[in-house]
C-alpha cells in the first residue's frame, strides 16, 4: 500500500503548494537543508495522499487539518521531526499506514511521536471523573516519555477548537470543557502563554458566544482610542531609550477576551470601567538593558510598588522571565509594563517549544533547558509511576501543579527553595528531602517557632525541626499543598495501613481457624494460600485485615472435612476413649445414691474428672452434662437440676485426651514424651499424623487431679513450634 502511495507522490513535483511553502519558510536557515526540505515534502505528500478521500465535518478535505497542525508547529520554530510528526499525526489512526511504515520511511523518533499522538487522540475526557482520570494518566505518561507529543496535541487542539462550530452542541461543550480544564492549564505550566490564551479565548467563544461577541465588539470599537493612548504613553520612553543607545521594540498588547471578562466579573465592573485592557511590552537585546529600561519607566511614571515583580532574577517554574511593573500615567490610571529580551519573549509565548532544537552543536544545552523547564513533570512522574494511588487522586494532585505562581523561601544556609503559594513547613520539608519531611515536627520561620500549618511567604527563612520518632498522620494531608508532599504522605499512610492490615489479618485468621478446630491448616495455608482462593498469602491477610473478606466464609467455602490434616476416624476414636475413661469410675452418684438410671449427654461427653451436673428428664432418668456445657443454659426449669458426682475408684486417677497441632520436625515425639515423664504422668496412648509439614497428635494420659493436668498443658505449650493445644 505504502509503495503505491509513494509512486503517486514522487511523480508530482511540478509545483509546491502554498501550505508546504508556509511551513518551510518558518524554518531557520540551518534547518533549511535539501535533506530536511525533501523530508518535509515527503511527509506533506504522504499525509495528503493518505487522507485524500476523507472529509471533515465542515466538508473540507481532512488533510487541511493536518496541514494546519504542521503550520502551527513550524511557527513555533520546533524541530523538523516534530513538524513531520504533526503532518502525519492522524495517519495511523485514520488510514492503513502503520508505525512500522513511518519508521521505515522516516525514522524511529517520528514513528514514536505519531504513535504517541495517536494514543492521545483516543483519549476522551468526560464528566465521569474516574474515566477522565484514567485517560489523563495515559496522557501524562506519554508526556513524560517525550514532551513533543503534547506539543503536537496542542497544535491539533488549537486547530480543532478554531473549527469547532461544525460539531454538535454536546460535542462542542465537551471538547471546550476539557480544553479549559486540562489543555490550557497544561500549556500555561509548560510556559506556552500564547497557546494558553488562544485556547482560553476559543473556549470562551464556544461556551459563551454572546458574551464573547459583546467583549470582542467592545475591544474593537475602542481600538483607535487605545492605539492613540499607547502612542502617547510610549513616545517619551522610546526617546529616552534611544538616548541611551538601547534598541527597543515597544508596543501595546490588548489583553485576551477571557481575561477581560474575568476582570469584569471579579471586580463587578462594566467594560468601560476596566482600564487595564492592555499591557505595554518593551523588548530589548540584553538583560542589563531590561533594568536600564526599568529605570527609564520609573523616571517618567510613578511606580505602584506592590505590583512590581522581577521574574528575570527569579524565573517562574515554567521558565517565564520578564520584569513586570505597574505605573500611574499622567491621568492617574494604572498601566502594566512588561520588560524582557527577545529570547525571553519567544520563551514566554511558546514556552518549551522555543528550546526544542536538535542540532549537534548545542543538543546538550537545549536538552538541559528543556529538562529544567519541565522538571516538575519528570518529578511527579517518578513519584507516581510506582504508586497504587487511584487515578482520580493522581488527577487531583496533578491539577494542583497546573495552576498558581510561585513563592521563594530560604534555607538557613541561604539556599533558595521554590514552592507554590499557600505552602506550609511540611511542603518545604519534603522539598528539601523526603526523610526531612517524614520526621518533621515543627519549624522556625525567621527565627520564630511556627506550627506545621503556617502559611509561608516569599522571602521567609525556614528551618525544619525533626524527630526520629515523628511520622506523618492523616492531618498532614489537609496541611500539605504540593504534589510532592501529598504523594509521600499518602505513600507512608498506605504502607502503614497495609502493615496494620497484615498483622490484624494474621490474628483474625488464626482465631477463626482455632474456632473452627482447623488451626492445623495454618501452615498449609501459608505454604499454599490458594487453599482459601488467594494467590498470595500477604494479599489474603490484608484482605482479611481491612474487612474485604470474612474468614468464616472462606473456611466454610474452601475447607471441608476431607482437607483437615487430622484425617482419621475421630468419631470412632472418641467413642473408644469415652468408654475407656468411664471404666475408671464406678458410675455416677445422684444425691449420694448410686442406683439411679443415668445417661451421658452427647453434646459434651463428660468423663471422670469433669465438673458435672445432672438434669432430670422424663423416661430417661438423669442426664449428665459437663458444668460448662452450653446446652444447660437453655434449660428453663431450674428445679430439675440435681447434685451429681463421679464415683471414682480408690486409685483416684482418671484419664484425659489432649489434641495438639505442631509444625512437623525432628524429635517432636521425644519432646512430648519428655514433658509428660518429668511430671510422672502415664501415657495410655498416642496417635500422631503429619501432613503438609503439620503434625496432629491425640494424646491419652492418666492423671491424678486437675492441677496436674493444668501443669502438663502449660508444659506442653513450651514445646517448640506448637500451634494449638486443647482438651478433646
N, C-alpha and C positions, 0 to 999 in steps of 0.2 A: 504493500500500500504506500509506504513512505517513498520508495523508489519511483513510483508513478507520479507522485506529487512533485518530486524534485525534477523529473523530466519536463514537467509542465512549466515550473517556475524558472528553471535555468534557461529556457528558450525565450523568455520575455524580458530582455534587458534594454528595451528601446528607450524608455523614459522613466526616470524616478518619480514616484508620486509625491505630492506636497507633504503628506504625513511623514514619510521617511525623511525627507529633506529637513523638516522641522526638528526631528529627533537628532539627526547628526549635527545640525547647527549648534545645538546645546552642548556638544562635547567639547572639551578643551583641546587645544592643539596637539598635546601629547597623546591624546586618545584617538585622534583622527588619523590613524594609520590605515593603510589599504586593507590590512588584515581585519581590523575592527569594523571598518565600514562594510566590508563584504559579509562579515559575520552578522551584523545587524540587519543588512539587506536580506540575508538568507532567512533569518528569523521572521522578518516582516512578511516575506512571501509565503513562508510555511504557515504562519498564522492565518494569513489572508486566504490561502487555498484551502486550509483545513476547515475554516468556518464559512466557506463560500455559499453554502445552501442554508445557512442559519440566519434567522432574523431576531431582532429584539422586540420587545412589546410595542415600541414606538413604530415599528415597521422598517427601521433602518437595518442595514447589514450588521450582523453581530460583530464582524471584525472592527467596526468603527469604535466599539468599546475597547478592544484590545489595543488598537492604535492610540486611543486617548490615554490609556494607562501608561503606554510607552512614552508618550509626550510628557506626561506629568513627572515621571521618573527622570527623564532626561533634563527637565527644567530644574530638578533638584541637584544636578551635577553628580548623579550617582554613578557607580562603576558600570562598565559595559555589560557584565554578566547579569546584573540586576535588571537593566533595561531589556535585555534579551528575554529574561525570565518573565518580565512584565508583558511583553508582546505575546509570549506563549503561555500565559498563566492559566488559560482555560482549556488548552488542547487535550490534556489528559482526561479531564472531567467530561468534556463535551464532544470529543472526536475519537477516532480509532488510534490516535498516536499514543504511544506508551512512554514511560520514563526511560526505558531501555533505548528507544528510538532517539530520544533527546540527548542522552548521554553519548550515543554513538556519533551523532551529527554535530554535537557541540562539545560538552564536557560534563564531568560528574557534578560539579557545583551547580551548573544551570539545571541539570536534572533534579537535583535535590531541592532547589528553590521552587521549581514548578510543582513538584510533588508536595512540598510544604504548604504552598498556597492552595493547592487542590484540597488538602485536608482541611484547611481553614474555611474554604468555601462550603464545605459540608456541614459546618457548624451553624446551628440555628439557635439564637437566643430567644427565649420566650418568657412568659410570666411564671412558668413553673421553675421555682428557684433552684431546686436540686439539679435539674437537667441543664439549666443555664450555667450553674457552677461547674458541672462536669465538662461541658463544652468549653468554658472559659479556661479550664485547666489544660485542655488539649492545646489551645492556642498559646497558652503560657509556656508550655514545654517546647513548642515549635519555635517560639521567640528566643528561648534560652539557647537553642541549638544554633540558630542563625538569625540575627536580628533583621537581616534583609527581607526575610519572609513577611514580617509585619509591615515593612515599608511598602512592599508591593501591594499588600492588602489595604494599606491606607490609600494608595493611588486608586485601587479598584473601588474602594468605598466612596471616595470623593466623586468619581465619575458617576457611579450608580446613584448617589444622592442628588447629583445635579440633573439627572434624567428620571427621577423617581415619580414624576407626575403621571406616567403612563401605567403605573401599577394600581392595584385595587386599594381602597382606603385602608382596609385592615392590614395589608402588607406594608403600605407606606408607613403606617403608625408603628408597626413592629420594628421595621428597619431603622426608623428615626430614633426610637427609644434606645435601641441597642447602640446606635451611634453616639447618642448623648451620654449613656451610662458607661460605656466601655471604651469605644474607639477615640472619642475626643479627649477624655482624661488621659488615656494612654499616650496619645500624641503629645499632650502637654508634658507628661512625665519624661518623654524622650526628647524634649526641647524643641519640638516641631510646632512652634506657635502659629505659624501661618496655616498649617494643616488644621490645627485645633480650631482657630477662629472660623475658617471656611466651613468646617463640619458643623460648628455651633450655629452659624447663620443658616445653613441648609436645613438643620433640624428645626430651627425657629420658623423658617419658611414653610416647612412641611406640617408641623403641628399647630401653628398659629398663623395661617396665611393672611387673614385680615389684619391682624396686629402688625405682621411683617410689612405688608403693603403700606400701612399707615406710617410706620417708622421710616421706611425707605423713602417715601414721598417727602416726609419732613426733612430728612437729611439732604436729599437732592435739592429741595427748594431753598435750603439755607447755604447751599454750596458756594454761591457767589460772595455772600457776606463773609463766609468762613475764609475763603481764599484772600479777600481783602484784609481781613484781620491778621491772618498768618503772615502776609507780606509785610504788613506794618510792624508785626512783632519781631520778625527775624532780620529786618533790614539793618538795625544798629548792631546786631550780633554779627552778621556777615561782614560788615565794615570793620568791626573791631578785630575779628579773627584774621581777616586779610592783612591788617596792620602787623600782626604777629607772624605773618607768612605761613599761616595754617590753612592747608587745603581742606575745605569742609563742604559736605553736601548737607544742606539744611532744608527741611521740608515739614509740612504739617500732614498728619495722617489721621483721618477720621476713625473713631472707634467703631468696631463692628456692631451690627444691629442688635444682636442678642445681648451685648454688653450694655448698650444704651437702654434697652427696655429693662434690663436688670437693675440699673441705677434708678430708673424711674420708679420701679416697684419697691425697691429697698428704701428709697428716700421719700416715697409717696409724693412725687413731684410730677408736674406736666413736662412735656418735651421742652417747652420754651424756658423752663426753669433749670434745666440741666446745662451747665456752662462747659463742663469738661467733656465735650463731644469729640475732641480730638487731642492729640499729643504732638508736640514738636520734637522732631528727631534730628540729631546732629551726628553725622558720620564723618570721622576723621581717619588719618592714616595710622597714627601711633597712639599707644596708651598714654604717654605723657601729654599728648595733645588733648586727650579727653579731659584731663584735670585742668589744663590751660583754658579749655572751653568752659568748664565749670566755673572757673574764676571770672571769666567774662560775663557769664549769665548772672552771677550773683552781684556783679558790679552794676549791671544795668537794671536788674529787678530784685526786689526784696524776697529772700527765700523763706519758705514755710518749713522751719527746721524739723518738725515732727514727721514730715513726709520725704525726708532725704534718705536714700539707700544707695550704698556703694556695692553693687554686685560684681564689680571688677576685682576688688580686693577680696571679696567673699562670694565666689560664684554660687549659683543655685545648684542643687543636686543634678538637675538635668543639663548642666553645662552652660546655662544662660549667664552672660556677662554684659553689664551695662551700668551706667550711673543714672539714677532717677532722682530728679529734684523737682519740686513744685514751687513756683514763684507767683507773686502777685503782680498783675500787669498794672498799667497806669490807671485803670479804672477800678482796681481792687479785686478783679476776678482771678481765680486760681487757674494756673496753666501748668500742665505737666511737661517736663522736658527730659528726653532720653538722650544720653550721650554714649557713643560706642565707636569702635573701629569698624572698618568694612568687613573684616573677618568675623568679628563679634556679631555684626548684623546678619551675616549669612548664617551663622550658627543659630542665632535667635529665631530666624524664620523657618529653617528646615532641620534644625537640631542635629541628630546623629547622622542624618543623610549627608550633611555638609562635610563630614570627615571620612566618608567611605570612598577612599581612593586606593585601589590596589595597584600601586606602582612599585617596582622592585627597589627603587632607591629610597622610598620612605614608608614601606609597609610596616616597619616596626613602630615608627612614630604614630601613624594613623591608627593602628590596632590598639596602641596604648590609650590614645584619645578616646576611642570607642569604648574600651573596657572601663575607663574612668567614668564615662558618661552613663553607662548602663550597669554600673557596679551593683546597684540596688537589685536589678533583675537577677543577676547571677547569684547574689547573696540569698535572696528569697528562694530561688530555685534549689540551691544547695540545702537550705533549711527544710524545705517542704517535700523534696523528691522522695525521701525515705520515710515520710511520716504516714501514720494511719489517720491523720486529720481528715475529716469529711470534706468533700468538695465544696460544700456551702460555706464551711468555716474558712477554707482557703480563699474563696472568693471575697469574703468579708475582709480577711486580713490583707489581701492584695489591694482591694479598693482603698484601704486606709492610705497606702503609699502612692496612690494615683493623684491625690489631691493635696492641697496645702503647700505652703512655702517651708522655709527652714528657720531654725534658730541656731545660734552658735554659743556654746559654753566651753569652759576651760577646765582642764585637769589641774591639780596642784602644781604640776610641772610646766604648766603653760601650754600644753597641747590643746589644739582646737578640735572640738568634737561637734559634729553636725547632727542635729535632731529635728524632728517635726515639731510644730507648735503644740503647746499643752503637754509636752513631755515631762516626765517625773524622774526622780532619782533612780527608780527601777529601770527606766529606759536607758538612762545614762550608764548605769552599772552594766547592763547587758551589752551596750555598745562598746564598752571597754573590753570585756571578756565574759563569756558565758559563766565561768566559775565565780567571777565577782558578783554577777547578778544572782547566782544561785544562793549565795550566802550573805546577801545584803540585808542589814538590819536597820540601817538609817543613813543619814547623810549630813554633811556640813556644806552649806551654801554661803559663800562669802564669810566663812569662819563662824557661822551660826548653825546650830543643830536644827534640822527641819525634819518633819515626818516624811514617810515614803510617798505620800500623795501630794507633796508640794509641787506646784507648777513652776518649772524652770523658765528663766527669761534669758534672752541674748545678753552675753557679757558676764553671766554668773560664773564664779569659780566653785567647782563642785568636788567634794571629797567623799568617797563612799566608805562607810563603816561596815565591816563584815564580821561574821562569827561562823566558825566551823559547824556549830550546832543549829544554825538557822537555815531553813529551806522554804521554798515557795509554798504558798497556800492559795486557795481559790479567790481570796480577796484581791490578790495581786492582779488578776485578770481585769478587774474593774479599774485598777490604778494605772497599769501599763497602757501605752498608746501606740508604740511602734510594733511593727510586724515581728522584728527580731525578738523582742522581749516576750511578746504574747506567745510566739511559737515555742520558745524554750520553756516557758512556764507550763504551757499545755503538755509539752513532751514529758516534763517531770511529773506532773499530776497524773497523767495517764499511766506512766511507769509505776508510780506509787500505788495507784488504784489496781493495776494489774497484779502487782506483787501481793497486795492485800487479798485480792480475789483468789489467788493461788493458795494462800495459807488457809483462808476460810473454806475454800472448796475441799481441801485435803481433810480438814476437820469434819465437815459435813459428810463427806464420802465415808470416812471411817466409822462415824457414828451410825449412819444408816445401814452400813454393812453389818455392824455388830447387832443392830436392832433386828435385822433380817436373818441373823445367825449365819452370815456368809462372809465374815471377816477374812476367812481363809482365801477368799478370792482376790484380796487386795493386791498381793504381789503379782498374780496373774494379770490383773488389770493394768498395773504399772508396765509390765512387760509387753502386753498387747491390749491397748485401750480400745481396739475395735470390738472387743467383747461387749462394750457398752455403746458401740456405734460411733466412736471417735477415732480419728487417725493419729492424733497427738494427745499425750497424757496431760500436758500443761493446758491445752485448749479445753479438755474435759474439766479440769479443776477450775479454770477461770469461768467457764460456763456455769458450773455449779455455784461458785462463789458469788457471781453477780446476779444470780437468780434466773438465768435464762433456761435452765433445765432443773427438773425435780428428780433427785436421786432415786426416790422410791419408785417413780415411774420407769426410770432406766432399769432398775433391778427387776421389776415385775415383767418388763418387756423383753429383757435380754438374758437374765439369769434364771434358768429353770433348775429343777432339782437335779437333772442329769449333769449339769455343769458344776455342781458342788463337789469340791475335792474330797469330801467325806463320802465317797460314792460306795457305800456298802449298806447293808440292811440295818438301818438304825432301829427300826421298829422291833425286829426280832431280838437284837442285842439289848434293847431297852427292857423288853419283857423278861428275858433271862436274868438281867441284872436285878430287876424288881423282885422276882421270885427268890433269888439268892439273898437279897438284903432282908426280906421279910422273914426268912427262915432263922435269922439271928434273934428273933423275938418269939415269945410265946403267944403273941397276938396283941389284942387291944383290951384294956380295961375301961369300962364306962361307969363313971362314978364309983369306982372301986370294984365293980362286978366284971367277971371275965367270960360269962356265958351268954352275952348279948349278941344277937345277929348283927354282923357288920359287913360293909363293903367299902372298898377304896375308890375314891374319886379318880376318874381317868383324866380329868382336866389338870391335875397337879401331881398325880402319882406319888403320894407320900411314902417315905421309907423310914425305918428306925433311925432316930437321931433328929428327925424333923420335928419342929414345933407343930402340933396338930390341934384341930378342933373337930367336934362331932356335930352332925345335924340330923335330927330325926326325920325320916321320910316314910310315908305310908307304904306298907308292904315290903319295905327293904331294910328295916331296922335303922341302924345308924350309919351314915356315910361319912367317911373320914377324909378330911381335907387338910392340906398344909395351912397353917395360920396366915400365911402370906398369899394364899390363893385369891385371885381376883374375882372368882365366881361368887365367893361368900359375901362380897359387898352388895350383891344383888338380892340376897335373901332378906325378905321383909319381916318375916315372923321371928323375932329375936328369942321368943320363948322356946323355940325348938332346938336351940344350941345347947349341947351337953358337954360336960367335962370329960375328956378322954386322955389316955396316956398309953405309952408303949409298955408292954410287959416284957422288959428286957431281961435276957438270961443273965446268969450270975457273972459271966465274963465281962459284962457291961461294955463290950466293944460292939461297934456296928460298922457297916461298910458304906462307902460313898464313891460315886463315879465323877470324875473330872474330865472335861473336854478342853483340850489345848490346841492352839494353832501356832506354828513356828515357821521361820524361814529354814528350809531344809539345809542341813550342814553335817559335817563330820562330828562324831562324839555327842550327838544330841541325846541319844538314848542313855549314854553313860551319865550325862549331866542330870537327867531326870531321875534316874535311879539313885544317884549320889545324894540328891536333895531329899529323897524320902528316907534313905538309910540313916542319915545324920539325925533324923527326928525319931528313929526307931519305929518307922511306920511300915507295915507289911503290905506289899503289893499283891493283890489277889489275881489281877490280870492286866495286861497292857495290849492294846490294839493300835497299831500305828500304820499310816499310809502316807506316802509322799507323791505329789503330782504338781508339775509346773513349778518346782522349787519351793512348794509349800507343803509342810508336814502337818498332818492332823493326828492327834493322839487321844484315845479314850483310855483313861486310867482308872481301874477299880482298886480301891485301897481299904484297909481295915484300920479304923482309928478308935481311940478311947473316948474322946469328947470333942465338943465343938471348938474349943480353944486350940486343940491340936490341929484341927482342920484349917482354921484361920491362919495358923503359923505356917502350915505347909503351903497354902495358897500364896502367902506373901513371899515365901522362899522360892516358889516356882516362878513368880513374876521377875525374880532377879536373874533367871536363866537367860542367857544371851539370845537376842533376836526373837523373843516371844511376842506375838501379836495379840493373843487373846487367851483367856482362861476363865472358865465358869463351871459351876456345879451343874451337872447334866443328868 
